[in-house]
Amino acid sequence: MNTIRKDKNSVLFQTFEYGPLRLRNRVAMAPMTRKQSPGGIPTEDVARYYERRAAGGVGLIFSEGTFIDHPSAQAHEPDAYENIPYFFGRDSLKGWEAVRKKVHASGAKMMPQLWHVGEVRKLGMAPDPTVPGFGPRGIEQDGRHVVKAMDEKDMDAIARSYARGALLAREIGFDGVALHGAHGYLLDQFLWSETNLRGDGYGGDLAARMRFPCEVVARMRDYVGPDFPIVFRFSQWKMGDYQAKIVENAEALGTLLSGLTNAGVDMFDVSTRRFGDPAFETGPESLAALTRKLSGKPTIAVGSIGLDQPHQSKHYRKTASIDAKVTDLVDVTTAMRGGEFDIASVGRAVLADPEWANKVRDGRTDEIKPFVRANLETYW
Ligand SMILES: Cc1cc2nc3c(=O)[nH]c(=O)nc-3n(C[C@H](O)[C@H](O)[C@H](O)COP(=O)(O)O)c2cc1C
């Protein structure tokens, strides 16, 4: 690849300020599940992993998805959801505090990503096999109710679990909290008409489908107060369905964003597989650009930044090639200079090369390591 002149990328290295949040630059590390926290406890190795990325120059780190303290929050499948960290319990929280301190000492800010898998959990899974999955719809398998359709009491309990997580994030000294509303997990299951088949006030049209996610945000805001940033991640794509859509056009997107903003979201993290792809067939604007325009809120874009192949969300071991080559950042920086979004979030490229941000900043782009399958085996 061509070596990019350092000044071309300078927009990435401007400071960012919003409310109490002060970032040294506009490069974020995207949330990436790592499966290295036995018993739900982030170890010293986890702290060093994040510290390396902070020292490598990113301004903001989103933690990997971390489970909230509801018995239905977790899934356990071999190779998929093992050793995910918890965001509750004394030892897990001590582990997270150690992570947070190391990241801060290296000059980056950090937010945990709160996660509930929804109907991905099934009855019989650890840690308590008697607890079914909880989701917008019930699911039966082999004559057993493996997923329970949540009632209003369940919704209230789970909203409180998210809110407790947000409050803990604040108490531990994180710089905000991120909500995993994407990729086919609980909140996204409510948003998507294919998984939300409810006939009550929580399903039906978009306003009804977004009601529970908005209630979660409102409860979190209630617990943390006005000055603690809440970032909401949403996507159109799901694990295993890249063409899925929760909103079919810009008007519906506007409805979703205004509901979430009114509930208390400060920033949107717009998860796409290629950040610049048009959001809808009717126009060229990306999902991040439309989100920025319609919400007026700071917006984070993600998806194939610095890499020539998109993220493969499932079965990477069975996929012939998941490697991706390093690319220049012309499209990213042009979009940012044009005001399309505020922060560039980088996933696999920062996994592959913890020094990615410093190398880009210093014009050492020819030293950037590409993303290879081994990165998902070692998670160095
Ligand atoms: C190994 C791996 C784990 C991921 N885990 C999460 C996760 O826990 N939460 C989440 O919201 N997205 C997760 N993602 C998606 C990334 O945050 C990001 O959106 C995606 O990789 C696209 O960015 P990229 O093209 O820069 O890699 C994961 C991606 C990878 C590669």
The ligand as an SDF file (V2000), in Angstrom:
LIG
                    3D

 31 33  0  0  0  0  0  0  0  0999 V2000
  -13.4090  -10.8030   17.4040 C   0  0  0  0  0  0  0  0  0  0  0  0
  -14.5350   -9.8160   17.3520 C   0  0  0  0  0  0  0  0  0  0  0  0
  -15.3910   -9.7020   18.4320 C   0  0  0  0  0  0  0  0  0  0  0  0
  -16.4450   -8.7790   18.4270 C   0  0  0  0  0  0  0  0  0  0  0  0
  -17.2260   -8.6210   19.5350 N   0  0  0  0  0  0  0  0  0  0  0  0
  -18.1380   -7.6170   19.5920 C   0  0  0  0  0  0  0  0  0  0  0  0
  -18.8120   -7.2970   20.8000 C   0  0  0  0  0  0  0  0  0  0  0  0
  -18.5760   -7.8890   21.8720 O   0  0  0  0  0  0  0  0  0  0  0  0
  -19.7270   -6.3060   20.7740 N   0  0  0  0  0  0  0  0  0  0  0  0
  -20.0080   -5.6000   19.6310 C   0  0  0  0  0  0  0  0  0  0  0  0
  -20.8450   -4.7070   19.6580 O   0  0  0  0  0  0  0  0  0  0  0  0
  -19.3610   -5.8650   18.4780 N   0  0  0  0  0  0  0  0  0  0  0  0
  -18.4200   -6.8240   18.4320 C   0  0  0  0  0  0  0  0  0  0  0  0
  -17.6950   -7.0400   17.2880 N   0  0  0  0  0  0  0  0  0  0  0  0
  -17.8940   -6.1450   16.1200 C   0  0  0  0  0  0  0  0  0  0  0  0
  -16.8630   -5.0030   16.1450 C   0  0  0  0  0  0  0  0  0  0  0  0
  -17.0820   -4.1340   17.2360 O   0  0  0  0  0  0  0  0  0  0  0  0
  -16.8940   -4.1750   14.8650 C   0  0  0  0  0  0  0  0  0  0  0  0
  -18.1280   -3.5440   14.7670 O   0  0  0  0  0  0  0  0  0  0  0  0
  -16.6390   -5.0210   13.6200 C   0  0  0  0  0  0  0  0  0  0  0  0
  -15.5060   -5.8520   13.8050 O   0  0  0  0  0  0  0  0  0  0  0  0
  -16.4170   -4.1410   12.3940 C   0  0  0  0  0  0  0  0  0  0  0  0
  -15.2860   -3.3240   12.5850 O   0  0  0  0  0  0  0  0  0  0  0  0
  -13.8940   -3.6750   11.8380 P   0  0  0  0  0  0  0  0  0  0  0  0
  -14.2450   -3.8220   10.3880 O   0  0  0  0  0  0  0  0  0  0  0  0
  -13.0210   -2.4820   12.1080 O   0  0  0  0  0  0  0  0  0  0  0  0
  -13.3620   -4.9310   12.4100 O   0  0  0  0  0  0  0  0  0  0  0  0
  -16.6470   -7.9650   17.2710 C   0  0  0  0  0  0  0  0  0  0  0  0
  -15.7740   -8.1000   16.1780 C   0  0  0  0  0  0  0  0  0  0  0  0
  -14.7220   -8.9980   16.2130 C   0  0  0  0  0  0  0  0  0  0  0  0
  -13.7770   -9.0580   15.0350 C   0  0  0  0  0  0  0  0  0  0  0  0
  1  2  1  0
  2  3  1  0
  2 30  2  0
  3  4  2  0
  4  5  1  0
  4 28  1  0
  5  6  2  0
  6  7  1  0
  6 13  1  0
  7  8  2  0
  7  9  1  0
  9 10  1  0
 10 11  2  0
 10 12  1  0
 12 13  2  0
 13 14  1  0
 14 15  1  0
 14 28  1  0
 15 16  1  0
 16 17  1  0
 16 18  1  0
 18 19  1  0
 18 20  1  0
 20 21  1  0
 20 22  1  0
 22 23  1  0
 23 24  1  0
 24 25  2  0
 24 26  1  0
 24 27  1  0
 28 29  2  0
 29 30  1  0
 30 31  1  0
M  END
$$$$
